[in-house]
Amino acid sequence: MLTELGDAETLLGIDGTYPDAARAVASGLGAGLPRRRLMRYYYPGPRLPHGDPADGLRPIAEHIVRAAYASVSADVVHVNSLFEGFVEHAAGLGSLAGLPGAISSATLYDLIPLKFPDQYLVDPAYRAWYERKVACLSDFDVLLCLSEATKRDAIELLGIPEARLSVIHAGVADHFKPATDLAATRARVRLRFGIRGRFALYTGNDDYRKNIEGAVVAFAKVPKAARRGVQLVLNQVGDRHKLMKLARSCGLSADDVVITGRVSDSDLIELLQSCDVFFFPSLYEGFGLPLLEGMACGAPVIAGNNSSLPEVLDRADSLFDANCALDTARLLERVLVDDAFSDMLRSVGPARAAAFTWRKCAQASVQAWTAARARPAVKDGAIGPARRRIAVVTPLPPDQSGIADYAAEILPALAEHADVEVFTTANVQALGAIPVHPWTALPQQAARFDQVVYQFGNSPFHGGMADLIKDIPGVVVLHDFFLSSMYWHKQCHEGFPDVFRAELASGHGRRAVQVHDAGGEDRREARERYPACRSVVEGADAVIVHSAHSLALCRDYYPGIRRGPWSVLPMPIAARGMPGDDAWRAARQRLGIGDGELLLVSFGFMADTKLNLELLKALRAEGFTGRRHIRLVFVGQAAGGAYGERVASEIADHPLRDRIRITGFASAESYADYLAAADIAIQLRTGSRGETSKAVLDCLAHGLPLIVNTHGSFAELPDDVVVKVPDQFSAPELTEALAGLIVAPSRRTELSSRAKQHVLAHHAPGQVAVAYLAAIEASLASRRERTGQALVSPLVDGLIAAGGRDDDLFAIEHALAETVEAQSPGRLLVDLSEVVANDYGTGIHRVVRNLARELALCDSALAAPVRLVAHTPAGDLVSAEAFGEARLGLPRSADAESGWCTVQAGDDFFMLDSAWENPERFLPTIARVRAKSGRNIAMLYDLIPLRFPQYCVDFMPKVFEYWLRFIVRECDVILCISRTVADDLAAWIASNGAEHRPGLAIGHNLLGSDLDGDVAIGAYPTGPGRTQSFLESPGPVTLMVGTVEPRKRHDLALDAFETLWRAGSRQRLLIVGRPGWNVDALMHRINHHPELGKRLRWLEDASDAELAQAYAGAERVLMASDAEGFGLPIIEAARHGRPLLLSGIDVFREIAGDAADYFAAGDAADLAQALGRAPRPMDLPTDRFPDWAKCAHSFFETLGRGRWDHVHDA
């Protein structure tokens, strides 16, 4: 279901008191839910049995869990399983039904114990526990029933209103499907389970309602002729001896019954595919998932005619009386002897099963939650019985702010229901009867108020609010989701140095700081790219916005942050009376508009985000140019800069140029005149940053026919109130919309009337004020839960009941501390132990530097905060942030540690380096990460030391294998640099029986290439012009890049080039790379080669700048390796458009595909021939390979969504 919830922001609560199970759930989610969306909670375990009067810890545990869920202010809280915790240690979840501001929901699987109390409710303790759980069901807003039968039971047995019950059914996994080779599948099943031939299958257990004894008796009553050669196959039977005794008493032999025991999913699927009949004589089910699985596998399925089973099968001829063995036997006999009937059941089963999907289940759940949200609130969110005292912090007129005008609309209406006082920057003494104070007076008076409401916008008028809310939390009305310009103004003009930079660092990470630091004085790119509102959102008790678009932006920019409840409320505005003819004519006269003219208006400051040019282009259409009665007025300031010049040029060249005007700044009187005088308004937008357009609402309130594009909040306007064009519309689409209104006065009149009705129905200040107060009440309830105030009394009561023992107090304190710590976002600890100590400039170290830098800078939604770390030889975890600043050019993290580092809850530990020696030094960190519910991750570049030991120094294969076994044994995830390496690792683990972590995940992530990025961080000394002088000499240059070591086969390349040189070829060879191991002979050969300095050049210490120059000037790039894990020069060559000549090894073909020339690996003659041919032009798309920034993004996608190539189970 999680994978099918679409755009919903989903958090999954996990019981952290079972760490292994929690880890298994997190791993099993795969791509269904990013790990950052997991919320772990902890609670103390009970000491006493259920029902003991001194059992105070169970109620405490339930309240601690409630507090954990309250901290996220969810819109919907769904309990997947309420009936847990009688046998096992599990906190109750019934109290989640009362969370303020949330729709509470629970899955109701069945009420079977109430249907069969003599079987299931005999134990008094269990009966009392179960009845308490059942009573909790009535507290939930929604119960998601798995069948109509369960829904009927909830109504009849519990008296729950039908409106609160929704049927969602269930789905079947994709791997349940008919066999592709039925004969082969049957052969495997018979061999594996000792089945003779044909068989009837029953799956279940010895639970009373599963009726396993009835299955045996019914099978025995099938006439012997019908079941000749047919065996009964059972799985979980409980007491095997008792069941076989029953079978013998019914006349069945030991050979007639096969008991498999517990089977895996894959075995179950093959049993279902192979059986002659799957029969299910259950006496009662909440749904009947085995039926669905059987039908999906193409089995002939029959079942008892009770509970939910008929609605799943949907065939009367497939049902029997499960209480009657003879009736069951009759239908079994028919399936076994009537081939036509059996074949028909096989054929219809998959189609019937396909009607039940998890997507439909998820959709039905969302529909139920939406319907519950629409029902009138009966618990929280209603206006309190007493008048609240509310402080409102806001600009007021005459401040030149739209929010000041907004406040003037809402405050009088709000004051009708609450005692309101205003704190403002404006020089105003009172607003009618509402007292007004300077905003600086709030700290001294805040204690007088029940709640504070902050009207936040992205302008200097709101800068003081950002300081106030740190100490005086309240409700934030977020008029602009972006607050970046407000913080920038505080930093540059209000004496708060680095306040904008700090907000970017804490809310968006190092990339945002880098963008800030690289910008000019106006920091324009940072202001346009990052909202910088996280601290305001997280510090608020609740947030009010005026569009769902703002809520979506919060999910996009700050996924999973802990915040108060959000409410999407209409913007308040009073409907204006339609201007009479005299008022309309007077307004036009003041504006110089004739009675016969059709006035088109567009309100607001002109900018590229307002799409003014697109409107002008739409009016170029032939149908408009001849209509001289059309006049277009842009009511607002003209755009400046390049865009303003383009607008001016377009107007100067426009067929209606003498009919187009830009007003410049419009006074309130002039603005009102245009609203009264206009015939049509056009408001277009792109690049919305969460704001709600006051101009649009003004148009609607004045009944002005309006055209909008479906961008941002504009998309939320009703389709029958405005004319809509697509978000990214074409000029003809806008032309058509304009023409439709210009030529149809009746359509304009209709839209005018609907606009006024819409404003009256939804935007009247009185109605919005009531919704405001409901949001304020919800904020107060939420604050009480989120701050822990609501937890105090239950903790005290529970401790008193338990006798106030010190060990109980310690257990509670520990659980609370663990839960609070688990709420912090996990980090990625990137280990750079090797490169920090010895940066040799090898290909691997180049990868480490670049990937570490871009991981730290990555600002994708799935990215975790990165901390650079290293380990001392003794195993101490220390900060490597200084290396990040000095060598990688990184801004320092906002909360970076210096010196020793600690592991926090949810931290992942990533061994990016190839630190093969002494891996035991990592064990303390690995253990701490595991204890904190994090993952240990290693990067594997290749298995060359094991696959090609002849190319390594004698000790390396042993050292490497020791390290490889270490990471396979200790790590939860191993990321490889190619699919070839990932497959090779999986094969090595299987063939060597290597000990590994249960659920070890193996994935791959292609490396990046971005030499320009390397230049930015610098590398190694350079000799002036060394590369350039060689490239400018006569003859084409072939470039080899990489450490000079045996497997790279530079010797093979020299053999091939010597063949060419003897034949008089002018081709030249440029080798760039440091010397590796076992290359003394090769170095001597190169350094004493007669062509050295002529047609041969070796740069051992090339800088990244020289390397980029070499790529740019070479004719082609050669990789002659016998073995590689990836082949980074392939990507670098592709990014420079250089042709490739590669040895034909698997990984090169994986990376380069058909875009390269190949030669037989190890064959110098074949290489010489390939060099003699013209290079194949490089046609490998550069976007096929990521730069390092995209590589980092992909890394977090792989980790966050669990996109693995292999998973090794226990």
QUIFEN-V822107 format. One record per residue. RES is the residue in one letter. BURIAL is + if it has 16 or more other C-alpha atoms within 10 Angstrom, else -. Layout:
# QUIFEN-V822107
res->(RES & RES)
burial->(BURIAL & BURIAL)
This chain:
# QUIFEN-V822107
res->(M & L & T & E & L & G & D & A & E & T & L & L & G & I & D & G & T & Y & P & D & A & A & R & A & V & A & S & G & L & G & A & G & L & P & R & R & R & L & M & R & Y & Y & Y & P & G & P & R & L & P & H & G & D & P & A & D & G & L & R & P & I & A & E & H & I & V & R & A & A & Y & A & S & V & S & A & D & V & V & H & V & N & S & L & F & E & G & F & V & E & H & A & A & G & L & G & S & L & A & G & L & P & G & A & I & S & S & A & T & L & Y & D & L & I & P & L & K & F & P & D & Q & Y & L & V & D & P & A & Y & R & A & W & Y & E & R & K & V & A & C & L & S & D & F & D & V & L & L & C & L & S & E & A & T & K & R & D & A & I & E & L & L & G & I & P & E & A & R & L & S & V & I & H & A & G & V & A & D & H & F & K & P & A & T & D & L & A & A & T & R & A & R & V & R & L & R & F & G & I & R & G & R & F & A & L & Y & T & G & N & D & D & Y & R & K & N & I & E & G & A & V & V & A & F & A & K & V & P & K & A & A & R & R & G & V & Q & L & V & L & N & Q & V & G & D & R & H & K & L & M & K & L & A & R & S & C & G & L & S & A & D & D & V & V & I & T & G & R & V & S & D & S & D & L & I & E & L & L & Q & S & C & D & V & F & F & F & P & S & L & Y & E & G & F & G & L & P & L & L & E & G & M & A & C & G & A & P & V & I & A & G & N & N & S & S & L & P & E & V & L & D & R & A & D & S & L & F & D & A & N & C & A & L & D & T & A & R & L & L & E & R & V & L & V & D & D & A & F & S & D & M & L & R & S & V & G & P & A & R & A & A & A & F & T & W & R & K & C & A & Q & A & S & V & Q & A & W & T & A & A & R & A & R & P & A & V & K & D & G & A & I & G & P & A & R & R & R & I & A & V & V & T & P & L & P & P & D & Q & S & G & I & A & D & Y & A & A & E & I & L & P & A & L & A & E & H & A & D & V & E & V & F & T & T & A & N & V & Q & A & L & G & A & I & P & V & H & P & W & T & A & L & P & Q & Q & A & A & R & F & D & Q & V & V & Y & Q & F & G & N & S & P & F & H & G & G & M & A & D & L & I & K & D & I & P & G & V & V & V & L & H & D & F & F & L & S & S & M & Y & W & H & K & Q & C & H & E & G & F & P & D & V & F & R & A & E & L & A & S & G & H & G & R & R & A & V & Q & V & H & D & A & G & G & E & D & R & R & E & A & R & E & R & Y & P & A & C & R & S & V & V & E & G & A & D & A & V & I & V & H & S & A & H & S & L & A & L & C & R & D & Y & Y & P & G & I & R & R & G & P & W & S & V & L & P & M & P & I & A & A & R & G & M & P & G & D & D & A & W & R & A & A & R & Q & R & L & G & I & G & D & G & E & L & L & L & V & S & F & G & F & M & A & D & T & K & L & N & L & E & L & L & K & A & L & R & A & E & G & F & T & G & R & R & H & I & R & L & V & F & V & G & Q & A & A & G & G & A & Y & G & E & R & V & A & S & E & I & A & D & H & P & L & R & D & R & I & R & I & T & G & F & A & S & A & E & S & Y & A & D & Y & L & A & A & A & D & I & A & I & Q & L & R & T & G & S & R & G & E & T & S & K & A & V & L & D & C & L & A & H & G & L & P & L & I & V & N & T & H & G & S & F & A & E & L & P & D & D & V & V & V & K & V & P & D & Q & F & S & A & P & E & L & T & E & A & L & A & G & L & I & V & A & P & S & R & R & T & E & L & S & S & R & A & K & Q & H & V & L & A & H & H & A & P & G & Q & V & A & V & A & Y & L & A & A & I & E & A & S & L & A & S & R & R & E & R & T & G & Q & A & L & V & S & P & L & V & D & G & L & I & A & A & G & G & R & D & D & D & L & F & A & I & E & H & A & L & A & E & T & V & E & A & Q & S & P & G & R & L & L & V & D & L & S & E & V & V & A & N & D & Y & G & T & G & I & H & R & V & V & R & N & L & A & R & E & L & A & L & C & D & S & A & L & A & A & P & V & R & L & V & A & H & T & P & A & G & D & L & V & S & A & E & A & F & G & E & A & R & L & G & L & P & R & S & A & D & A & E & S & G & W & C & T & V & Q & A & G & D & D & F & F & M & L & D & S & A & W & E & N & P & E & R & F & L & P & T & I & A & R & V & R & A & K & S & G & R & N & I & A & M & L & Y & D & L & I & P & L & R & F & P & Q & Y & C & V & D & F & M & P & K & V & F & E & Y & W & L & R & F & I & V & R & E & C & D & V & I & L & C & I & S & R & T & V & A & D & D & L & A & A & W & I & A & S & N & G & A & E & H & R & P & G & L & A & I & G & H & N & L & L & G & S & D & L & D & G & D & V & A & I & G & A & Y & P & T & G & P & G & R & T & Q & S & F & L & E & S & P & G & P & V & T & L & M & V & G & T & V & E & P & R & K & R & H & D & L & A & L & D & A & F & E & T & L & W & R & A & G & S & R & Q & R & L & L & I & V & G & R & P & G & W & N & V & D & A & L & M & H & R & I & N & H & H & P & E & L & G & K & R & L & R & W & L & E & D & A & S & D & A & E & L & A & Q & A & Y & A & G & A & E & R & V & L & M & A & S & D & A & E & G & F & G & L & P & I & I & E & A & A & R & H & G & R & P & L & L & L & S & G & I & D & V & F & R & E & I & A & G & D & A & A & D & Y & F & A & A & G & D & A & A & D & L & A & Q & A & L & G & R & A & P & R & P & M & D & L & P & T & D & R & F & P & D & W & A & K & C & A & H & S & F & F & E & T & L & G & R & G & R & W & D & H & V & H & D & A)
burial->(+ & + & - & - & + & - & - & - & - & + & + & + & + & + & + & + & + & - & + & - & - & + & + & - & - & + & + & - & - & + & + & + & + & + & + & + & + & + & + & + & + & + & + & + & + & + & - & - & - & + & - & - & - & + & + & + & + & + & + & + & + & + & + & + & + & + & + & + & + & + & + & + & + & + & + & + & + & + & + & - & - & + & + & - & - & - & - & - & - & + & + & + & + & + & + & + & + & + & + & + & + & + & + & + & + & + & + & + & + & + & + & + & - & + & - & - & - & - & - & + & + & - & - & - & - & + & + & - & + & + & - & - & + & + & - & + & + & + & + & + & + & + & + & + & + & + & + & + & + & + & + & + & + & + & - & - & - & - & - & + & - & - & - & + & + & + & + & + & + & + & + & + & - & - & - & + & + & + & + & - & - & - & - & - & + & + & - & + & + & + & - & - & - & - & + & - & - & + & + & + & + & + & + & + & + & - & - & - & + & + & + & + & + & + & + & + & + & + & + & + & + & + & - & - & - & - & + & - & - & + & + & + & + & + & + & + & + & - & - & - & - & - & + & + & - & - & + & - & - & - & - & + & - & - & - & + & + & + & + & - & - & - & - & - & - & - & - & + & + & + & + & + & + & + & + & + & + & + & + & + & + & + & + & + & + & + & + & + & + & + & + & + & + & + & + & + & + & + & + & + & + & + & + & + & + & + & + & + & + & + & + & + & + & - & - & - & - & + & + & + & + & + & + & - & + & + & + & + & + & + & + & + & + & - & + & + & - & - & - & - & + & + & - & - & + & + & - & - & + & + & - & - & + & - & - & + & + & + & + & + & + & + & + & + & + & + & - & + & + & - & - & + & + & - & - & - & - & - & - & + & + & + & + & - & - & - & - & + & + & + & + & + & + & + & + & + & + & - & + & - & - & + & + & + & + & + & + & + & + & + & + & + & + & + & + & - & + & + & + & + & + & + & + & + & + & + & - & + & - & - & - & - & - & - & - & + & + & - & + & - & - & + & - & - & - & - & - & - & - & + & + & + & + & + & + & + & + & + & + & + & + & + & + & + & + & + & - & + & + & - & - & + & + & + & + & + & + & + & + & + & + & + & + & + & + & + & + & + & + & + & + & - & - & - & - & - & - & - & + & + & + & + & + & + & + & + & + & + & + & + & + & + & + & + & + & + & - & - & - & - & - & - & + & - & - & + & + & - & - & + & + & + & + & + & + & + & + & + & + & + & + & + & + & + & + & + & + & + & + & + & + & + & + & + & + & - & + & + & + & + & + & + & + & + & + & + & + & + & + & + & + & + & + & + & + & + & - & + & + & - & - & - & - & + & + & + & + & + & - & - & - & - & + & - & - & - & - & + & + & + & + & + & + & + & + & + & + & + & - & + & - & + & + & + & + & + & + & + & + & - & + & - & - & + & - & - & - & - & - & + & + & + & + & + & + & + & + & + & + & - & - & - & + & + & - & - & + & + & - & - & + & - & - & + & + & + & - & - & - & + & - & + & - & - & - & + & - & - & - & + & + & - & + & + & + & + & + & + & + & + & + & + & + & + & + & - & - & + & + & + & + & + & + & + & + & + & + & + & + & + & + & + & + & + & + & + & + & + & + & + & + & + & + & + & + & - & + & - & - & - & + & + & + & + & + & - & + & - & - & - & + & - & - & + & + & - & + & + & - & - & + & + & - & - & - & - & - & + & + & - & + & + & + & + & + & + & + & + & + & + & - & + & + & + & + & + & + & + & + & + & + & + & + & + & + & + & + & + & + & + & + & + & + & + & + & + & - & - & - & + & + & - & - & + & + & - & - & + & + & - & - & + & - & - & - & - & - & + & + & - & - & + & - & - & + & + & - & + & + & + & + & + & + & + & + & + & + & + & + & + & + & + & + & + & + & + & - & - & - & - & + & + & + & + & + & + & + & + & + & + & + & + & + & + & + & + & + & + & + & + & + & + & + & + & + & + & + & + & + & + & + & - & - & - & + & + & + & + & + & + & + & + & + & + & - & - & + & + & - & + & + & + & + & + & - & - & + & - & - & - & + & - & + & + & + & + & + & + & + & + & + & + & + & + & - & + & - & - & - & - & + & + & - & - & + & + & - & + & + & + & - & + & + & + & + & + & + & + & + & + & + & + & + & + & + & + & - & - & + & - & + & + & - & - & - & - & + & - & - & + & - & - & + & + & - & + & + & + & - & + & + & + & + & + & + & + & + & + & + & + & + & + & + & + & + & + & - & - & + & - & - & - & - & - & - & + & + & - & + & + & + & + & + & + & + & + & + & + & + & + & + & - & + & + & - & - & + & - & + & - & - & - & - & - & - & - & + & - & - & + & + & - & - & - & - & + & + & + & + & + & + & + & + & + & + & + & + & + & + & + & + & + & + & + & + & + & + & - & + & + & + & - & - & - & - & - & + & + & + & + & + & + & + & + & + & + & - & - & - & - & - & + & + & - & - & + & - & - & - & - & - & - & - & - & + & + & + & + & + & - & + & + & + & + & + & + & + & + & + & + & + & + & + & + & + & + & + & + & + & + & + & + & + & + & + & + & + & + & + & + & + & + & + & + & + & + & + & + & + & + & + & + & + & + & + & - & + & + & + & - & + & + & - & - & + & + & + & + & + & + & + & + & - & + & + & + & + & + & - & + & + & - & - & - & + & - & - & + & - & + & - & + & - & - & + & + & + & + & + & + & + & + & + & + & + & + & + & + & + & + & + & + & + & + & - & + & + & - & - & -)
